């Protein structure tokens, strides 16, 4: 269990008067609440606030939206617009809402809710349970058999093949999926005769190679831009490229990034 969890708060102007005092009262708790934005529900752009914030929300464990009668319609539309886009679970801080309204929000993608007046520790517990459930689901998805496209029969997919699939799209993966990838890789290594140090080195090497390759692909082989996006010094990024014998040339002028193959 992590000592601190980070939760973004996406609020509206009509809920500002009761949300901000509550946020102030939660300061110093083990749940770090950060007001990300406050939107005017009458603005046309506000209904896509959740969807357009999807990348910013990835650094948080959860997103909380205060919902009451005045912004209920906005919450419905925002959740609907964000369907299939968000990787961060969304919870509602519900104020004087009936069960039918809450059921409607859950059907639109709301992960859970907590009623006002809210307890930050209860909210933290709900977020922890959501994250645990998503980790278990991601780990299960890595190891379960999948259905063959042509035969319709179940066939086992080697863990290595699933690792390759994750490496190919590593920049688009959520933290939960990477947690599951690391757990499955570690579990596989633990059953082998490899030492802890050798197994750890192998997992780190695969991550580094996949990340550097994906970063170069996303930035068309521009090393400076890839290093900046990775928040690494250009020399350190270049050192990793040399370590894994990755050449930036093949990525320049290509629309679809290539992947280096493991030797």
N, C-alpha and C positions, 0 to 999 in steps of 0.2 A: 504494500500500500504506500503510495507516494505521500510525502508530508504535505505538499501543497498541490492544489488543482487550480487551473486557470479557466475562468469562465467569462466570455464576452457578453455584454449586455447591449442589445439592439433595441432602443427605446423610441417612443414617439412623443411629440410635443404635448399631446393631450394627457399623457401619463407622467409627465415630468414632475409634477407637484408632489406625487406620492412615491415615485421610484427613487429619486435622488436622495431624499432623507433616509430611505431604507438602505441604499448603497453606503451612505455615510455610517450607518449603524453597524454595518458588516465589516468595516475596516479592521484589520488586525486578525481576522479569522484565518483558518487554514484553507479557506476557499477564496482565491484572489478574484474579485469581481472587477472588471474593467468596462466602463462605459465606452463602447466603440463609436456609436453614432446615435443621434436623436433626429428622427425623421418627422416631417409634416405629412400627416396622412392624406391631406388634400393635394399633395404634389403627385403628379403622374409617375414620377421616377421612384417614389417611395415604395410602390408595390413590388418592385424588383430589387429592393434593398438586400434581402437575404441572398438572392441569386448572385448579385454583383459583388457581394462580400465573401463569396465562397473561398477564394484564395486567402484572404486576410484571416478568415476564421480557422484555417487549418492549423495555425499555431496555438489554438485554444483547445481545451478538452471538451468544451460544450459552449452553446450559445443560449442565452436566456432572453426571451421576449416578453415584456409585460403586456398582458391582454385583459381588457375590460370591455364593457358594452360599447364605449365610444370608438374603439379601434378594432373591434372584433372582425368586421368586414375586411379591414386592411390586413389583419393577421391571416385570414383565410386565403386572400389573394396572394400574399407574400409567400406563404407555404406552398401554395399550388405552383407558383412561378419558379420556386426553388427545387421542385421535385426532380430528382435525378441529378442535381447539380452539387448539392451540399454533401460534404464528407463528415461534417461536424454535427453531432446530435443537437437538436433544438428542443429546449424545454420552455414551458410557459409559466410565468408568474401570474396566476389567474386571480382576478379580483371580481367577486360577485358574479361569477359566470355559472350558468346552469349546466347540469350534466350533459344535456343534448349538445350544447355549444362545445364542450370539451371533447365529447366523442367525435364531433365533426372535425375539430382541429387534429385529433389523433389520426383520423382517417386520411387527412391531407398530408401527414408526414411528421406531426409532432411526436417526439420520442417519449415525453413524460410531462407532467405539470406539478406545480406546487402552489397551494393557495395562499393568498395574502390574508393576514400578516404572516410572512414567511420566516422560517428559521434557517440561517445559513448552513448549519450543520446538517439539517435534514436535506437541504438542496445538495450538499456535498455527497451525502450518502446515496442519493438518487443518481447523481452523476457517476459515482464509482460503480454502481450496479450496472448502469448502461455501458460503461467502458469495459467492465469484466465480460458482459454478455457479447459485446462486439469482438473482443479478443478471442473468446472461445469459438465464436462463429468463424472468424478468420482462420484460426488454427485448424478447425475442422475442414474448412474448404480446401486447405492446402493438402490434406491427406486423404480425403474421401475419394472414392472412385468416381469417374465421370462417365456420361453416356456417350457411346460412339455415335458420330453423326450419321454414318451410313447404315450401320447394322442395327442401331437402337439397343445394343447390348452394353452392359456395364464393362468397362475395361479399366484396369488400374493404370494410373499415370505415375511414373517414377518421380520421386521428390526432386531429382535433378532437373527434370523437364519443367516442373513448376517453378523452381528457383530461376531457371533461365527466363521463363515468362515474366517473372517479377523484375529481374535485372533489366530486361528490355524496356520496361516502363517505370523504372524506379522513381523518376521525378514526379510521376502522376499518382504514386501510391500514398495512401494515408499512413499515419504513424501506427495505427492498429495493424495494418497489413504488414508493415515492416517488422513489427513486434512478433507477429505470427511467423514470418519468414525466418527471423533470427532464432525463435524458439524451436521451430521444426529442424533447422540446420544444426543447432546445438544438440538436439535430441538424437539426430542421426549420427553425429560425430561421437557422442557419448557411448554409443553402442559399438563403436569400432575400437581398434587397438591404438588409436592416436592419443597422444598426450593432450592435456588441456591446452597447453601452449600452442601445439601444432594445429589443433582444431580451431582455436580462436584466431590464429594467424590466417588460416584458410578462409574463414568467414569474412574477416576484415578485408582480405585481399579481393574477394569477389565483390564486396560492397564498393570498395574504392574503384575498381575497374569499371563496374557498372555505372557508378555515379559520374566519373570523369567522362566516360563515353557518351552517356546521355546528355551531360551538360554541353559537350562540344557539338553534339548533334542539334540540340535546341538552339545554339547560337552560331550555327553554320561554320563551325571550325574557328571562330574568333576566340582565341585563348584569353585575351584580356576580359572580354565580356563574360565568358564562362567562369573565369576565376572570380570576377566581381559578384556574379549571381550566386556562386558557391560560398561567398564571403571568405575566400582564402586569398592570401598574397599571391601575386602572379608567379613568383619564383617557386613557391610551395606547390602551386598547381602544376607548374611545368615539371617539377621534380617527380610528382606522382605520374605524370604522363611518361616520363623517361623510365620510371620504375616498372610500369606495366607495358612499356613499349607501344604506346598509343600515339599514332600520328594524326595530326589535325587535318592534313591535306584532303583525305577522302570525304570529310564533312563539308568542305567548302563548295558552295554552289549547288548543294543538294537540298531538295525540299523534304526528303524523308531521311532521317538520321540512320546511319548504319551502326551496327554493333560489332565490337570486336569479339571474337570467339575465344572461349577458354582453351588454353593449351593443355 
